[in-house]
């Protein structure tokens, strides 16, 4: 009977008007012809646990099986207090972006942001060639936690982290380990002289947000620059790097690749990130 019931997952956050996840997962559900659904469920942090505890029974009453959910701002750390099992991917990063319901109804907290970033960068062979090099990480928030872990796994031997609030950067550096050195925000431009790879994980430069003020005068010509922001698709940082002749990587890839593991865990199908998906999701940006 269960196999005939609709498998349902979704995304939770507050607010959710910005989320492209329903469009992304909906594309895969249609492509693979699955009896599945992916919906957005706006929820405040204080209501999160109650909703997650109720949903399995509520979904069953509607003929659905609740398989799990994505979590976005500001819920990624809130949920860590009450998941039943915390996957190593989430404990390493210190945040949960994906919940998968286990066979016995237990909530398993995972984090796919780090592997999503890595898989996105693996599309670019020149980034893989930077193994053993130095990365400059802009920001120390939730996204920076995932990217920092990914940079370690990608083989960067030195990570220079800079953030407007130094204390937050120092806390993250302690969590990640000795690979990370914290650089004062006022020295962010000068430290680019040592960078083989630069990644912005802040919201600075996003549509509707203040700009990221990061002069690239000291950046090496061979350095590669990426920005996890995907709205706009070409941020001012990427435009500035391109104008200097530096190779750049757009942020949309991380969004697409981080979704794969959750989709497979919920619906039993390993999806592909291809040109059709990328075009479909980018088209959705126009209405945001």
DRENDO-1510 file (C-alpha; in Angstrom, 1 decimal, always signed):
<recs>
REC; n; res; u; v; w
REC; 1; UNK; +0.0; +0.0; +0.0 .
REC; 2; UNK; +2.8; +2.4; +0.9 .
REC; 3; UNK; +4.4; +2.1; -2.5 .
REC; 4; UNK; +1.2; +3.4; -4.1 .
REC; 5; UNK; +0.9; +6.4; -1.9 .
REC; 6; UNK; +2.3; +9.7; -2.9 .
REC; 7; UNK; +5.7; +10.5; -1.4 .
REC; 8; UNK; +5.9; +14.0; -0.2 .
REC; 9; UNK; +8.8; +16.3; +0.8 .
REC; 10; UNK; +9.3; +20.0; +0.6 .
REC; 11; UNK; +11.2; +23.0; +2.0 .
REC; 12; UNK; +10.7; +24.9; +5.2 .
REC; 13; UNK; +11.9; +28.3; +6.1 .
REC; 14; UNK; +10.7; +31.8; +7.1 .
REC; 15; UNK; +10.0; +33.5; +4.7 .
REC; 16; UNK; +9.9; +31.2; +1.6 .
REC; 17; UNK; +9.0; +33.6; -1.2 .
REC; 18; UNK; +12.7; +33.4; -2.4 .
REC; 19; UNK; +12.9; +29.7; -2.7 .
REC; 20; UNK; +13.5; +28.0; -6.0 .
REC; 21; UNK; +13.5; +24.5; -4.5 .
REC; 22; UNK; +9.9; +23.7; -5.5 .
REC; 23; UNK; +10.6; +24.6; -9.1 .
REC; 24; UNK; +13.9; +22.6; -9.0 .
REC; 25; UNK; +12.4; +19.4; -7.5 .
REC; 26; UNK; +9.2; +19.7; -9.5 .
REC; 27; UNK; +11.3; +19.5; -12.6 .
REC; 28; UNK; +12.8; +16.2; -11.6 .
REC; 29; UNK; +9.5; +14.8; -10.4 .
REC; 30; UNK; +8.0; +15.5; -13.8 .
REC; 31; UNK; +11.1; +14.3; -15.7 .
REC; 32; UNK; +11.2; +10.9; -13.9 .
REC; 33; UNK; +7.4; +10.4; -13.8 .
REC; 34; UNK; +7.3; +9.9; -10.0 .
REC; 35; UNK; +4.3; +9.7; -7.8 .
REC; 36; UNK; +5.7; +12.4; -5.6 .
REC; 37; UNK; +5.2; +16.0; -4.5 .
REC; 38; UNK; +7.4; +18.8; -3.2 .
REC; 39; UNK; +5.8; +21.8; -1.5 .
REC; 40; UNK; +6.9; +24.9; +0.3 .
REC; 41; UNK; +5.9; +25.0; +4.0 .
REC; 42; UNK; +6.6; +28.4; +5.6 .
REC; 43; UNK; +7.2; +27.9; +9.3 .
REC; 44; UNK; +8.7; +30.0; +12.1 .
REC; 45; UNK; +11.6; +28.6; +14.2 .
REC; 46; UNK; +9.4; +28.3; +17.3 .
REC; 47; UNK; +6.9; +26.2; +15.4 .
REC; 48; UNK; +9.3; +23.9; +13.5 .
REC; 49; UNK; +9.5; +20.9; +15.9 .
REC; 50; UNK; +5.7; +20.8; +16.3 .
REC; 51; UNK; +5.1; +20.8; +12.6 .
REC; 52; UNK; +7.7; +18.1; +11.9 .
REC; 53; UNK; +6.2; +15.9; +14.6 .
REC; 54; UNK; +2.7; +16.3; +13.2 .
REC; 55; UNK; +3.4; +16.0; +9.5 .
REC; 56; UNK; +3.8; +12.2; +9.2 .
REC; 57; UNK; +0.4; +11.5; +10.6 .
REC; 58; UNK; -1.2; +14.4; +8.8 .
REC; 59; UNK; +0.2; +13.2; +5.5 .
REC; 60; UNK; -1.0; +9.7; +6.0 .
REC; 61; UNK; -4.5; +11.0; +6.5 .
REC; 62; UNK; -4.3; +12.5; +3.0 .
REC; 63; UNK; -2.9; +9.3; +1.5 .
REC; 64; UNK; +0.7; +10.6; +1.4 .
REC; 65; UNK; +3.9; +9.5; +3.0 .
REC; 66; UNK; +6.0; +12.3; +4.5 .
REC; 67; UNK; +9.6; +11.5; +3.4 .
REC; 68; UNK; +11.4; +14.6; +4.7 .
REC; 69; UNK; +12.2; +18.3; +4.0 .
REC; 70; UNK; +14.8; +20.8; +3.1 .
REC; 71; UNK; +15.5; +23.6; +5.6 .
REC; 72; UNK; +16.5; +27.1; +4.8 .
REC; 73; UNK; +17.1; +30.3; +6.7 .
REC; 74; UNK; +16.6; +30.6; +9.6 .
REC; 75; UNK; +16.0; +26.9; +10.5 .
REC; 76; UNK; +19.2; +25.1; +9.7 .
REC; 77; UNK; +20.6; +25.4; +13.2 .
REC; 78; UNK; +17.3; +25.4; +15.1 .
REC; 79; UNK; +16.5; +21.8; +14.0 .
REC; 80; UNK; +19.8; +20.4; +15.4 .
REC; 81; UNK; +18.3; +20.5; +18.9 .
REC; 82; UNK; +15.6; +17.9; +18.2 .
REC; 83; UNK; +16.5; +15.6; +15.3 .
REC; 84; UNK; +16.7; +12.0; +16.3 .
REC; 85; UNK; +19.9; +11.2; +14.4 .
REC; 86; UNK; +22.5; +13.8; +13.3 .
REC; 87; UNK; +24.4; +12.6; +10.3 .
REC; 88; UNK; +28.2; +13.3; +10.2 .
REC; 89; UNK; +27.7; +15.7; +7.3 .
REC; 90; UNK; +25.6; +17.9; +9.5 .
REC; 91; UNK; +27.7; +17.7; +12.6 .
REC; 92; UNK; +30.9; +18.6; +10.7 .
REC; 93; UNK; +29.2; +21.7; +9.2 .
REC; 94; UNK; +27.1; +22.5; +12.3 .
REC; 95; UNK; +23.8; +22.9; +10.4 .
REC; 96; UNK; +21.1; +20.8; +8.9 .
REC; 97; UNK; +19.6; +21.5; +5.4 .
REC; 98; UNK; +18.0; +18.2; +4.8 .
REC; 99; UNK; +15.8; +15.9; +6.9 .
REC; 100; UNK; +15.1; +12.3; +5.8 .
REC; 101; UNK; +12.6; +10.2; +7.6 .
REC; 102; UNK; +13.9; +6.8; +8.6 .
REC; 103; UNK; +12.1; +3.5; +8.4 .
REC; 104; UNK; +11.0; +3.7; +12.0 .
REC; 105; UNK; +9.9; +7.3; +11.8 .
REC; 106; UNK; +13.1; +8.8; +13.1 .
REC; 107; UNK; +14.2; +12.2; +11.8 .
REC; 108; UNK; +17.7; +12.1; +10.3 .
REC; 109; UNK; +19.4; +15.5; +9.9 .
REC; 110; UNK; +21.9; +15.8; +7.0 .
REC; 111; UNK; +23.7; +18.6; +5.3 .
REC; 112; UNK; +24.2; +18.5; +1.5 .
REC; 113; UNK; +25.5; +22.0; +1.0 .
REC; 114; UNK; +29.1; +21.0; +1.3 .
REC; 115; UNK; +28.9; +18.2; -1.2 .
REC; 116; UNK; +26.7; +20.4; -3.4 .
REC; 117; UNK; +29.5; +23.0; -3.5 .
REC; 118; UNK; +32.1; +20.3; -4.3 .
REC; 119; UNK; +30.0; +18.7; -7.1 .
REC; 120; UNK; +29.5; +22.1; -8.6 .
REC; 121; UNK; +33.2; +22.9; -8.6 .
REC; 122; UNK; +33.9; +19.5; -10.0 .
REC; 123; UNK; +32.2; +20.6; -13.2 .
REC; 124; UNK; +35.2; +22.9; -13.6 .
REC; 125; UNK; +38.5; +21.0; -14.0 .
REC; 126; UNK; +40.6; +24.1; -13.4 .
REC; 127; UNK; +39.3; +24.3; -9.8 .
REC; 128; UNK; +40.2; +20.6; -9.1 .
REC; 129; UNK; +43.8; +21.5; -10.3 .
REC; 130; UNK; +44.1; +23.9; -7.3 .
REC; 131; UNK; +44.5; +21.0; -4.9 .
REC; 132; UNK; +47.1; +22.0; -2.3 .
REC; 133; UNK; +46.6; +25.7; -2.9 .
REC; 134; UNK; +45.2; +28.7; -0.9 .
REC; 135; UNK; +41.5; +29.7; -0.8 .
REC; 136; UNK; +40.1; +33.0; +0.5 .
REC; 137; UNK; +36.6; +32.5; +2.1 .
REC; 138; UNK; +34.5; +35.6; +2.4 .
REC; 139; UNK; +31.9; +35.3; +5.2 .
REC; 140; UNK; +31.4; +33.1; +8.3 .
REC; 141; UNK; +27.7; +32.4; +8.3 .
REC; 142; UNK; +25.8; +29.2; +7.7 .
REC; 143; UNK; +26.8; +28.9; +4.0 .
REC; 144; UNK; +30.4; +29.6; +4.9 .
REC; 145; UNK; +30.4; +26.6; +7.3 .
REC; 146; UNK; +29.5; +24.2; +4.5 .
REC; 147; UNK; +31.9; +25.8; +2.0 .
REC; 148; UNK; +34.8; +25.7; +4.5 .
REC; 149; UNK; +34.3; +22.0; +5.1 .
REC; 150; UNK; +34.2; +21.5; +1.3 .
REC; 151; UNK; +37.4; +23.4; +0.8 .
REC; 152; UNK; +39.2; +21.2; +3.2 .
REC; 153; UNK; +37.8; +18.1; +1.4 .
REC; 154; UNK; +38.9; +19.6; -1.9 .
REC; 155; UNK; +42.5; +19.6; -0.7 .
REC; 156; UNK; +43.1; +23.3; +0.0 .
REC; 157; UNK; +46.0; +23.4; +2.5 .
REC; 158; UNK; +45.3; +27.0; +3.6 .
REC; 159; UNK; +42.0; +28.8; +4.0 .
REC; 160; UNK; +42.0; +32.6; +4.7 .
REC; 161; UNK; +38.7; +33.6; +6.2 .
REC; 162; UNK; +37.5; +37.1; +6.5 .
REC; 163; UNK; +34.2; +38.4; +7.9 .
REC; 164; UNK; +32.8; +41.7; +9.0 .
REC; 165; UNK; +32.5; +40.3; +12.5 .
REC; 166; UNK; +35.9; +38.8; +13.4 .
REC; 167; UNK; +34.5; +36.9; +16.4 .
REC; 168; UNK; +32.2; +34.9; +14.2 .
REC; 169; UNK; +35.0; +34.0; +11.9 .
REC; 170; UNK; +37.2; +32.9; +14.8 .
REC; 171; UNK; +34.5; +30.7; +16.1 .
REC; 172; UNK; +34.1; +29.0; +12.7 .
REC; 173; UNK; +37.9; +28.7; +12.3 .
REC; 174; UNK; +38.0; +26.9; +15.6 .
REC; 175; UNK; +35.3; +24.5; +14.5 .
REC; 176; UNK; +37.0; +23.7; +11.1 .
REC; 177; UNK; +40.6; +23.4; +12.4 .
REC; 178; UNK; +44.1; +24.6; +11.9 .
REC; 179; UNK; +43.7; +24.9; +8.1 .
REC; 180; UNK; +41.9; +28.2; +8.6 .
REC; 181; UNK; +43.5; +31.6; +9.4 .
REC; 182; UNK; +41.3; +34.6; +10.2 .
REC; 183; UNK; +42.0; +37.8; +8.3 .
REC; 184; UNK; +40.8; +41.2; +9.5 .
REC; 185; UNK; +37.9; +42.5; +7.3 .
REC; 186; UNK; +40.0; +45.7; +6.6 .
REC; 187; UNK; +42.7; +43.5; +5.1 .
REC; 188; UNK; +40.4; +41.5; +2.8 .
REC; 189; UNK; +41.7; +43.0; -0.4 .
REC; 190; UNK; +45.3; +42.6; +0.5 .
REC; 191; UNK; +45.0; +38.9; +1.4 .
REC; 192; UNK; +43.8; +38.1; -2.2 .
REC; 193; UNK; +47.5; +38.3; -3.2 .
REC; 194; UNK; +47.9; +34.7; -1.8 .
REC; 195; UNK; +44.6; +33.4; -3.2 .
REC; 196; UNK; +44.4; +30.6; -5.8 .
REC; 197; UNK; +40.6; +30.5; -5.3 .
REC; 198; UNK; +38.2; +33.1; -3.9 .
REC; 199; UNK; +34.6; +32.3; -2.8 .
REC; 200; UNK; +32.0; +34.7; -1.5 .
REC; 201; UNK; +29.5; +33.1; +0.9 .
REC; 202; UNK; +27.9; +36.3; +2.2 .
REC; 203; UNK; +24.6; +37.9; +1.0 .
REC; 204; UNK; +26.5; +41.0; +0.0 .
REC; 205; UNK; +26.0; +41.5; -3.7 .
REC; 206; UNK; +22.7; +39.7; -3.8 .
REC; 207; UNK; +19.7; +41.4; -5.4 .
REC; 208; UNK; +18.2; +43.8; -2.8 .
REC; 209; UNK; +21.3; +43.6; -0.6 .
REC; 210; UNK; +24.3; +46.0; -0.1 .
REC; 211; UNK; +27.2; +45.5; -2.5 .
REC; 212; UNK; +30.3; +43.4; -1.6 .
REC; 213; UNK; +33.1; +45.9; -1.5 .
REC; 214; UNK; +36.1; +43.8; -2.5 .
REC; 215; UNK; +38.8; +45.5; -4.7 .
REC; 216; UNK; +40.6; +42.8; -6.8 .
REC; 217; UNK; +43.8; +44.8; -7.4 .
REC; 218; UNK; +45.9; +42.3; -5.5 .
REC; 219; UNK; +44.3; +39.2; -7.1 .
REC; 220; UNK; +46.6; +36.9; -9.1 .
REC; 221; UNK; +45.7; +36.5; -12.8 .
REC; 222; UNK; +45.5; +32.7; -12.4 .
REC; 223; UNK; +43.1; +32.8; -9.4 .
REC; 224; UNK; +39.5; +31.5; -9.9 .
REC; 225; UNK; +36.6; +33.4; -8.3 .
REC; 226; UNK; +33.2; +32.1; -7.4 .
REC; 227; UNK; +30.1; +33.5; -5.7 .
REC; 228; UNK; +27.4; +31.2; -4.2 .
REC; 229; UNK; +24.9; +34.0; -4.9 .
REC; 230; UNK; +22.7; +33.1; -7.9 .
REC; 231; UNK; +20.5; +36.2; -8.0 .
REC; 232; UNK; +21.8; +38.0; -9.9 .
REC; 233; UNK; +23.4; +35.2; -12.0 .
REC; 234; UNK; +26.4; +37.4; -12.7 .
REC; 235; UNK; +27.2; +39.3; -9.5 .
REC; 236; UNK; +29.4; +42.4; -9.4 .
REC; 237; UNK; +32.2; +40.3; -8.0 .
REC; 238; UNK; +32.1; +37.9; -10.9 .
REC; 239; UNK; +31.8; +40.7; -13.4 .
REC; 240; UNK; +34.9; +42.5; -11.9 .
REC; 241; UNK; +36.9; +39.2; -11.9 .
REC; 242; UNK; +36.0; +38.5; -15.5 .
REC; 243; UNK; +36.9; +42.0; -16.6 .
REC; 244; UNK; +40.4; +41.4; -15.2 .
REC; 245; UNK; +40.7; +38.1; -17.1 .
REC; 246; UNK; +40.1; +35.8; -14.1 .
REC; 247; UNK; +38.1; +32.6; -14.5 .
REC; 248; UNK; +34.8; +32.6; -12.7 .
REC; 249; UNK; +32.2; +30.1; -11.6 .
REC; 250; UNK; +28.5; +31.1; -11.1 .
REC; 251; UNK; +26.6; +30.2; -7.9 .
REC; 252; UNK; +23.6; +28.4; -9.5 .
REC; 253; UNK; +25.6; +25.1; -9.6 .
REC; 254; UNK; +25.7; +24.7; -5.8 .
REC; 255; UNK; +21.9; +25.2; -5.5 .
REC; 256; UNK; +21.3; +22.5; -8.2 .
REC; 257; UNK; +23.9; +20.0; -6.9 .
REC; 258; UNK; +23.0; +20.2; -3.2 .
REC; 259; UNK; +19.5; +19.1; -4.1 .
REC; 260; UNK; +20.5; +15.7; -5.5 .
REC; 261; UNK; +21.1; +13.7; -2.3 .
REC; 262; UNK; +17.9; +14.8; -0.7 .
REC; 263; UNK; +15.8; +14.0; -3.8 .
REC; 264; UNK; +17.3; +10.5; -4.0 .
REC; 265; UNK; +16.8; +9.8; -0.3 .
REC; 266; UNK; +13.1; +10.9; -0.4 .
REC; 267; UNK; +12.0; +9.5; -3.8 .
REC; 268; UNK; +14.4; +6.7; -4.6 .
REC; 269; UNK; +15.7; +8.2; -7.8 .
REC; 270; UNK; +19.2; +9.7; -8.4 .
REC; 271; UNK; +18.5; +12.8; -10.5 .
REC; 272; UNK; +20.9; +14.5; -13.0 .
REC; 273; UNK; +21.9; +18.1; -13.1 .
REC; 274; UNK; +21.8; +19.0; -16.8 .
REC; 275; UNK; +21.3; +22.0; -19.1 .
REC; 276; UNK; +17.5; +21.5; -19.0 .
REC; 277; UNK; +17.3; +21.8; -15.2 .
REC; 278; UNK; +19.7; +24.7; -15.2 .
REC; 279; UNK; +17.6; +26.6; -17.8 .
REC; 280; UNK; +14.3; +25.8; -16.0 .
REC; 281; UNK; +15.6; +27.1; -12.6 .
REC; 282; UNK; +17.2; +30.2; -14.0 .
REC; 283; UNK; +13.9; +31.0; -15.8 .
REC; 284; UNK; +12.3; +30.9; -12.4 .
REC; 285; UNK; +14.7; +33.6; -11.2 .
REC; 286; UNK; +13.0; +36.1; -13.5 .
REC; 287; UNK; +9.9; +36.2; -11.3 .
REC; 288; UNK; +11.7; +36.5; -8.0 .
</recs>
